[in-house]
Amino acid sequence: MVSSFMNFPNEQRARYVRVPIPLKRESNFKSSFSFGFKGLIDLHKKSIEREKKKLGVSSYGMIWISFFRGLLVAFLVERLIFN
């Protein structure tokens, strides 16, 4: 005899009820601060493309510019805090 810690129904018919999932509603409240993550991501992508056009560099060039900006900021913060 096999003992089981779970008792499953023996009948072939399902005894479970499907519960409907409520639909997500769009919010009509739009302000400058509440446009969600998708809006924030789109805004960021547009600003990166605008800067790339303004500077005339590729995506690879933007990566190097951001790397050197990070080094500069880290150097300035280190000098302000530790000296």
C-alpha positions as CSV (number, residue, x, y, z in Angstrom):
1,M,0.0,0.0,0.0
2,V,1.4,3.4,-1.1
3,S,0.7,6.2,1.3
4,S,0.4,9.7,-0.1
5,F,0.5,12.9,1.8
6,M,-1.8,14.5,-0.8
7,N,-5.3,13.3,-1.6
8,F,-6.2,13.8,-5.2
9,P,-9.8,13.3,-6.6
10,N,-10.3,9.9,-8.1
11,E,-12.9,10.9,-10.6
12,Q,-11.9,11.9,-14.2
13,R,-14.0,15.1,-14.0
14,A,-12.3,18.2,-12.7
15,R,-13.7,19.6,-9.5
16,Y,-11.9,22.9,-9.8
17,V,-13.5,26.2,-10.8
18,R,-11.6,28.6,-13.0
19,V,-11.4,32.1,-11.6
20,P,-11.4,34.9,-14.2
21,I,-8.4,37.2,-14.0
22,P,-9.5,40.9,-14.0
23,L,-8.3,43.1,-16.9
24,K,-5.7,45.8,-16.2
25,R,-7.1,49.3,-16.6
26,E,-5.2,52.2,-18.1
27,S,-5.0,55.2,-15.9
28,N,-6.3,58.4,-17.3
29,F,-4.1,60.4,-14.9
30,K,-1.1,61.6,-16.8
31,S,1.3,64.1,-15.3
32,S,5.0,64.8,-15.8
33,F,6.0,62.5,-13.0
34,S,3.7,59.5,-13.6
35,F,4.2,58.1,-17.0
36,G,5.5,54.6,-16.0
37,F,8.6,52.7,-16.7
38,K,7.8,52.3,-20.4
39,G,7.5,56.0,-20.8
40,L,10.7,56.6,-18.9
41,I,12.6,54.0,-21.1
42,D,11.3,55.7,-24.2
43,L,12.3,59.1,-23.0
44,H,15.8,57.8,-22.2
45,K,16.2,56.2,-25.6
46,K,15.1,59.4,-27.3
47,S,17.5,61.5,-25.3
48,I,20.4,59.1,-26.1
49,E,19.6,59.3,-29.8
50,R,19.4,63.1,-29.6
51,E,22.9,63.3,-27.9
52,K,24.4,60.8,-30.5
53,K,23.2,63.0,-33.3
54,K,24.4,66.2,-31.6
55,L,27.8,64.8,-30.9
56,G,28.1,62.9,-34.2
57,V,29.2,59.6,-32.6
58,S,28.0,56.0,-32.8
59,S,26.7,53.9,-29.9
60,Y,30.3,52.6,-29.3
61,G,31.5,56.2,-29.0
62,M,28.7,57.0,-26.5
63,I,29.9,54.0,-24.4
64,W,33.4,55.5,-24.3
65,I,32.2,59.0,-23.5
66,S,30.1,57.7,-20.6
67,F,33.1,55.6,-19.3
68,F,35.3,58.7,-19.2
69,R,32.6,60.8,-17.6
70,G,32.3,58.1,-14.9
71,L,36.0,58.2,-14.3
72,L,35.9,62.0,-14.1
73,V,33.0,62.0,-11.6
74,A,34.7,59.3,-9.5
75,F,37.9,61.3,-9.4
76,L,36.1,64.5,-8.4
77,V,34.1,62.8,-5.7
78,E,37.3,61.1,-4.4
79,R,39.1,64.5,-4.2
80,L,36.2,66.2,-2.5
81,I,35.6,63.6,0.1
82,F,39.1,62.3,1.0
83,N,41.2,65.5,0.6
